[in-house]
Amino acid sequence: MSYKSNSMSREDNLAAVSQLFQEAMRHASGGQVRIISPLVSGKEITLAHVIGTSIYPIYKNLGLDIGFHKGDDPTGRSIGLLHITPAESVVIAADIAVKSGDVDIGFMDRFTGSLIITGARAEVDEAISENVRYFYEDLGYTVCPISHE
């Protein structure tokens, strides 16, 4: 089986979009056109960041000072942030994080793909690194570099 590549030049793409828009305007009622741009998420990690040593205001603003963490002193703890699509992948990321290091799940949202973990700097670094490695090597995701504060 062979696949045909869609190798239109940038100019050809712009011409095609312009032609499509002109056609839509010809059929527009009252001169109004509604354009819908669907979001198709790929398999990717778009944010992987480690905040080295956080301070209480960061914990408070992220809501990490409530619930399970109420009364915790965040002094000297790090925060790891991940954003993954498809969003449900964050469940896998949380599992990998807690199995990779001594970290706590500060926040996880399977609808937006957001994960926040907390712990000692080395543990958070390891958990974020292992996630990026696993999603890239084992699941074939596109990943971003890990950034550090």
C-alpha positions in Angstrom: 0.0 0.0 0.0 1.4 3.4 -0.9 0.5 6.8 0.5 0.3 10.0 -1.5 1.8 13.0 0.3 -0.1 16.2 0.4 2.8 18.5 -0.5 1.2 21.7 -1.4 3.4 24.8 -1.3 2.6 27.6 1.2 1.4 29.7 -1.8 -0.9 26.9 -3.0 -2.3 26.5 0.5 -3.0 30.3 0.8 -4.6 30.3 -2.7 -6.9 27.3 -1.8 -8.0 29.0 1.5 -8.6 32.2 -0.3 -10.7 30.4 -2.9 -12.7 28.6 -0.2 -13.3 31.8 1.6 -14.5 33.6 -1.6 -16.9 30.6 -2.3 -18.3 30.9 1.3 -18.9 34.6 0.9 -20.8 34.0 -2.4 -23.2 31.7 -0.4 -23.3 33.9 2.8 -26.6 35.1 4.0 -26.6 38.7 4.8 -22.8 38.9 4.2 -22.0 36.9 7.3 -19.8 33.8 7.3 -19.4 31.5 10.2 -16.0 29.8 10.3 -15.5 26.9 12.6 -12.0 25.7 13.5 -12.0 22.3 15.2 -9.3 21.4 17.6 -7.8 18.1 17.0 -5.4 17.3 19.7 -2.4 15.2 18.9 -0.4 12.9 21.1 1.9 15.3 22.8 3.4 16.8 26.0 3.2 20.6 25.5 4.5 21.6 28.9 7.0 19.9 31.2 8.4 22.3 33.8 10.0 22.0 37.2 9.9 24.8 39.7 13.0 24.2 41.9 12.0 25.5 45.3 8.6 27.1 45.6 7.4 29.6 48.1 4.0 29.6 49.9 2.3 32.1 47.6 2.9 29.8 44.6 1.4 26.9 46.5 -1.6 29.0 47.6 -2.3 30.4 44.2 -2.2 26.9 42.7 -4.6 25.7 45.3 -2.0 23.2 46.7 -2.7 24.4 50.3 -6.1 22.8 50.5 -7.5 19.3 50.9 -4.9 16.6 51.2 -2.1 19.2 51.5 -3.9 21.5 54.0 -1.3 22.6 56.7 1.7 21.3 54.8 4.8 23.6 54.8 5.9 23.8 51.2 9.3 25.3 52.1 12.0 23.5 50.1 9.5 21.5 48.0 9.5 21.6 44.2 6.5 21.6 41.8 6.4 19.7 38.6 3.9 20.7 35.8 2.8 18.7 32.8 0.3 19.3 30.1 -0.6 16.4 27.9 -3.0 15.7 25.0 -5.1 13.7 24.7 -6.2 14.8 28.2 -7.0 11.4 29.5 -3.2 10.6 29.2 -2.7 12.5 32.4 -4.0 9.5 34.4 -1.0 7.5 33.0 1.3 10.4 33.8 0.1 10.5 37.4 0.7 6.8 37.7 4.2 7.1 36.3 5.0 10.0 38.5 4.1 8.4 41.8 6.0 5.2 40.8 9.1 7.1 39.6 9.7 9.1 42.7 8.4 10.1 46.2 6.0 12.7 44.9 2.5 13.8 45.7 -0.2 14.6 43.2 -1.1 18.2 43.8 -3.7 18.4 41.0 -4.8 16.2 38.1 -7.4 17.0 35.5 -8.3 14.4 33.0 -10.5 16.8 31.1 -7.7 19.4 30.4 -4.6 17.1 30.6 -3.0 19.1 33.5 -0.9 17.5 36.2 0.9 19.1 39.1 3.1 17.1 41.4 5.1 18.2 44.5 8.0 16.8 46.3 11.8 17.1 46.8 13.6 18.5 43.8 15.4 15.3 42.8 12.1 13.3 43.1 10.1 15.8 41.0 12.9 15.9 38.4 12.9 12.1 38.1 9.1 11.9 37.9 8.9 14.5 35.1 11.9 13.0 33.3 10.4 9.6 33.4 7.1 10.8 32.1 8.7 12.6 29.1 10.9 9.5 28.4 8.0 7.1 28.6 5.6 9.1 26.5 8.2 9.7 23.9 9.9 6.3 23.7 7.1 3.9 24.6 4.0 5.7 23.4 5.4 7.7 20.4 4.2 11.1 21.7 5.7 14.4 20.6 7.3 15.9 23.6 8.7 19.3 24.6 12.0 19.8 26.4 11.8 19.9 30.2 12.3 23.4 31.4 13.5 24.4 34.9 13.1 27.4 37.0 
